[in-house]
Amino acid sequence: MNDVVTKRNELLAQKVIKGLESRNMSGYWAENKEEALKIALGLIPEGASVSMGGAMSALEIGLPQAVKAGNYNFIDRDAIEDKRAAMLAAYDADVFLSGTNAITEDGVMVNIDGNANRVSAIAQGPKKLIIIAGMNKVCSDVDGAMKRARNVAAPINAQRFGLNTPCSKTGSCMNCKSPDTICCQFLITRYSRHKGRIHVILVNDNLGF
């Protein structure tokens, strides 16, 4: 990104980080994907058990690839035949890697899920949560974050998974009750009761959906 956009993003990120800190969460600014990866790996102790949801943002900075290649116990649900067992194992992991559908300028996160394995792990279970968020995920308030999650992230993910939902055809939320809907569970994370559990890395890039 050019210097003007980077400066704007950094200033906005510092506002988000201040909001996160007021909510008992930690925030970090990364000028690029490489810096984001370095920060994330610095938050994962060697030998830790690590799991993740379907985090495109984490994939885009190379985080799961680096974890697999490092001295960690990566719980790879794609390599485990029993998917339910893999998802349950994630709740007891030392570290859970995730993205977020949207985050407000004052540090509130909004996430939507179909099977709820991702949002449930964000809410409770893993000892540490590392969230990778491009600056495209930042919204002015919770209403804007919810609209982004429903009208940007959900339709794209429905299309990505080849689901037969109205939003996959129209490109925006139709508030459906389709059997294929991925808007089953909504999670708003406004505060962490456990200090040091939730870490959000804001990246100077457009990541995920």
C-alpha positions in Angstrom: 0.0 0.0 0.0 1.2 3.6 -0.6 2.4 5.8 2.2 -0.7 7.9 2.5 -3.0 4.8 2.9 -0.5 3.2 5.3 -0.5 6.3 7.5 -4.3 6.4 7.5 -4.5 2.7 8.3 -1.9 3.0 11.1 -3.8 5.9 12.8 -7.1 3.9 12.5 -5.4 0.8 13.8 -4.1 2.6 16.9 -7.7 3.7 17.6 -8.8 0.1 17.3 -5.9 -1.1 19.5 -6.9 1.4 22.2 -10.4 0.1 22.1 -9.2 -3.5 22.4 -7.1 -2.6 25.4 -10.1 -1.0 27.1 -11.9 -4.4 26.6 -9.1 -6.4 28.2 -7.7 -7.6 24.8 -4.4 -7.0 23.1 -3.9 -5.3 19.8 -0.9 -5.1 17.4 -0.1 -3.2 14.3 1.7 -4.8 11.4 2.8 -2.8 8.3 2.7 -5.9 6.1 2.0 -9.6 6.0 5.6 -10.6 6.9 5.5 -8.4 10.1 2.1 -9.9 11.0 3.5 -13.4 10.7 6.4 -12.5 12.9 4.1 -11.0 15.6 1.8 -14.0 15.5 4.7 -16.6 15.8 6.1 -14.6 18.7 2.8 -15.1 20.6 2.9 -18.9 20.2 5.2 -20.8 22.6 7.3 -23.6 21.1 5.6 -27.0 21.7 2.2 -25.4 22.0 -0.9 -27.2 20.6 -2.4 -25.1 17.9 -5.7 -25.3 16.0 -7.7 -23.0 13.8 -11.0 -22.3 12.1 -11.4 -21.6 8.4 -9.2 -18.4 8.7 -8.4 -17.1 5.2 -6.6 -14.1 6.7 -4.3 -16.4 8.7 -3.7 -18.4 5.5 -2.9 -15.3 3.5 -0.1 -14.3 5.9 1.3 -17.9 5.9 0.6 -18.5 9.6 -0.7 -22.1 9.5 2.0 -23.0 7.0 4.6 -21.7 9.4 3.1 -23.5 12.4 3.1 -26.8 10.5 6.7 -26.3 9.7 7.7 -25.3 13.2 8.1 -26.9 16.6 4.4 -27.0 17.4 1.6 -29.6 17.7 -0.7 -28.5 14.9 -4.2 -30.0 15.1 -4.9 -30.1 11.3 -8.6 -30.8 10.9 -8.2 -31.2 7.2 -5.8 -34.1 7.8 -8.0 -35.8 10.4 -10.7 -38.2 9.2 -12.9 -37.6 12.2 -13.8 -33.9 11.8 -15.9 -33.7 14.9 -12.9 -35.1 17.0 -10.7 -32.5 15.4 -13.1 -29.7 16.2 -13.5 -30.8 19.8 -9.7 -31.1 20.2 -9.5 -27.4 19.2 -11.3 -26.4 22.4 -8.5 -27.7 24.5 -5.7 -26.3 22.3 -3.1 -23.9 23.8 -3.6 -21.5 20.8 -6.5 -21.0 18.3 -5.9 -19.1 15.1 -8.8 -17.2 13.6 -9.8 -14.2 11.4 -12.8 -12.0 12.1 -15.7 -11.0 9.9 -15.6 -7.4 11.2 -14.1 -5.3 14.0 -15.3 -1.9 15.1 -13.1 1.2 15.6 -13.5 0.8 19.4 -12.5 -2.9 19.4 -15.7 -5.0 19.2 -15.6 -8.0 17.0 -18.5 -9.6 15.1 -18.4 -13.1 13.7 -20.9 -15.3 12.0 -20.7 -19.1 11.7 -22.5 -22.1 10.3 -21.3 -25.0 12.3 -20.3 -22.7 15.2 -16.9 -24.4 15.8 -15.1 -21.1 15.1 -17.3 -18.8 17.1 -17.6 -21.2 20.0 -13.8 -21.5 20.2 -13.5 -17.7 20.1 -15.9 -17.5 23.0 -14.4 -20.2 25.2 -12.0 -23.1 25.3 -8.6 -22.5 23.8 -6.2 -20.8 26.2 -5.0 -18.2 23.7 -6.7 -16.7 20.7 -4.8 -15.0 17.8 -6.9 -13.1 15.4 -5.5 -11.8 12.1 -7.5 -8.9 10.6 -6.8 -6.9 7.5 -7.8 -3.2 7.7 -10.7 -4.0 5.3 -12.4 -5.5 8.3 -12.6 -2.3 10.4 -16.1 -0.7 10.6 -17.3 2.4 12.4 -19.6 0.6 14.8 -21.4 -2.6 15.7 -24.2 -2.0 13.3 -21.7 -1.5 10.4 -19.8 -4.6 11.5 -22.9 -6.7 11.5 -23.9 -5.4 8.1 -20.4 -6.2 6.8 -20.5 -9.7 8.2 -23.9 -10.4 6.7 -23.6 -8.6 3.4 -19.9 -9.1 2.5 -18.3 -12.0 4.4 -21.3 -14.4 4.4 -22.2 -14.1 0.7 -18.6 -14.6 -0.4 -18.2 -17.6 1.9 -21.4 -19.1 0.7 -20.2 -18.7 -2.9 -16.7 -20.1 -1.9 -18.3 -23.2 -0.4 -20.8 -23.6 -3.3 -23.8 -23.3 -1.0 -27.3 -22.9 -2.3 -28.3 -19.8 -0.4 -30.1 -16.7 -1.6 -27.1 -14.5 -0.8 -24.8 -16.7 -3.0 -27.0 -15.6 -5.9 -27.8 -12.0 -5.0 -24.5 -11.1 -3.2 -26.3 -9.7 -0.2 -28.1 -11.1 2.9 -31.7 -12.1 2.4 -32.2 -13.1 6.0 -32.9 -16.6 4.8 -33.6 -19.8 6.6 -32.1 -21.9 3.9 -30.8 -25.4 5.0 -27.4 -24.2 3.6 -27.3 -21.0 5.5 -24.0 -20.2 7.2 -25.6 -17.4 9.3 -26.6 -19.8 12.1 -24.6 -18.3 15.0 -23.7 -14.7 15.6 -21.0 -13.8 18.1 -20.3 -10.3 19.4 -17.1 -10.1 21.4 -17.1 -6.8 23.4 -14.9 -7.8 26.3 -12.5 -10.5 27.5 -12.9 -11.6 31.1 -9.5 -13.3 30.8 -6.6 -10.9 30.3 -4.0 -12.1 27.9 -6.3 -14.5 26.1 -7.3 -12.5 23.0 -4.7 -11.0 20.7 -5.7 -9.1 17.5 -3.1 -8.4 14.8 -4.2 -5.6 12.5 -2.5 -5.8 9.1 -1.9 -3.0 6.6 -3.6 -5.0 3.8 -6.9 -6.3 2.6 -7.2 -9.9 4.0 -9.9 -12.5 3.9 -13.6 -11.6 3.2 
